Amino acid sequence: MPAAQSRRSRRKKKLLDDSITHEDRQKTRKKIRDLHQRNREQRTELENIKNGLLIERFEEAEKLNEEEVHFPSEAMVELENQATLTEIADNGIKGRAQSVDITMDQFLNGLLDRFSDGEDSIDWTEVGKVGAEFLAAVPPTNFLSGQIKKDFVPRQQKQRSRQKKRKVDAPQTAPKEVQDADKEEKSHTEGRVHQLRKLMKRGAKEPVNLYRVIVNPDSFSQTVENLFDLSFLIKIGKVRIVMSDEEQGVPYVQYHDFTKLENADTIPKHQGIVKMDYKLYRACLEKYEIKDPFVRTRPMEQE
């Protein structure tokens, strides 16, 4: 029988040892609990890995596990104890690493003092032999950047001055051509709205079909402009929209100056969407047989 298999057999026979009484198992559990309690109470001392107490506690736990733990239930309790010791060791190592106050220059000078090959460089083979004793696995490959010399003077980096930002306090103005075009467009819009208001005041004191007001049989673009101008009059309270009882779903418009009412500010306002595309435009012309526009056709150059 191979040696490894023989050890496994002895271990299995030990765990199934029927000679261990219930009282013996209770004593073992008490020892494990007492050891666990001491580990928690002495946690601060154990984390100081320099005093050697942590090593002694690991050895004590290992001896207890080998000599007195014979059944899985006690092994599970002992496993918690091992996990606690491992956690304490991890915290102690991290605390020790954080407490080391050494600069990179000091580290490199120490390497040169101990592992110099006589040519102001480091014998990395000797460094590997010394470090191998403290490594449980093959370390990854790393590279050092720069020269390793005691008299090496790092290059001083120049402080670059920040570029001054341009002041934006000055008023921003658009080109004169754009300003003139905006003023001209605004003037044209105001003129159209004013003309439509007069037409509505004169010819729409009673509800009139919305499409008969806006549709221009000679120009689809002016039809869209009329819809825009009419929506502005509705917004400022000069025209209102009512729904026809005879033509279900067809909006009607009527001149009504809400601004002259005393409770003008308290009148609820509603919004609606009216679709106008070329297909609907042609359908309105055919259905309502519109021949003459409510708003006269404007010359093309003024569109």
KAQUI-V856543 format. One record per backbone hydrogen bond with DSSP energy under -1.0 kcal/mol. NH is the residue of the N-H (numbers start at 1). CO is the residue of the C=O. Records with the same first field share a line. If there is no record, write none. Layout:
NH->CO ; CO
This chain:
6->2
7->3
8->4
9->5
10->6
11->7
12->8
13->9
14->10
15->11
16->12
17->14
20->17
25->21
26->22
27->23
28->24
29->25
30->26
31->27
32->28
33->29
34->30
35->31
36->32
37->33
38->34
39->35
40->36
41->37
42->38
46->42
47->43
49->47
51->48
56->52
57->53
58->54
59->55
60->56
61->57
62->58
63->59
64->60
65->61
66->62
67->63
68->64
75->71
76->72
77->73
78->74
79->75
80->76
81->77
82->78
83->79
84->80
85->81
86->82
87->83
88->84
89->85
90->86
91->87
92->88
93->89
94->90
95->91
96->92
97->93
98->94
99->95
107->103
108->104
109->105
110->106
111->107
112->108
113->109
114->110
115->111
117->121
123->115
124->122
127->123
128->124
129->125
130->126
131->127
132->128
134->131
135->132
152->149
179->175
180->176
181->177
182->178
183->179
184->180
185->181
186->182
187->183
188->184
189->185
190->186
191->187
192->188
193->189
194->190
195->191
196->192
197->193
198->194
199->195
200->196
201->197
202->198
203->199
204->200
208->253
210->251
213->209
214->210
215->211
219->216
224->220
225->221
226->222
227->223
228->224
229->225
230->226
231->227
232->228
233->229
234->230
235->231
236->232
238->233
240->254
242->252
244->250
250->247
252->242
253->208
254->240
255->204
256->238
258->237 ; 256
261->258
264->261
281->277
282->278
283->279
284->280
285->281
286->282
287->283
288->284
302->299
303->300
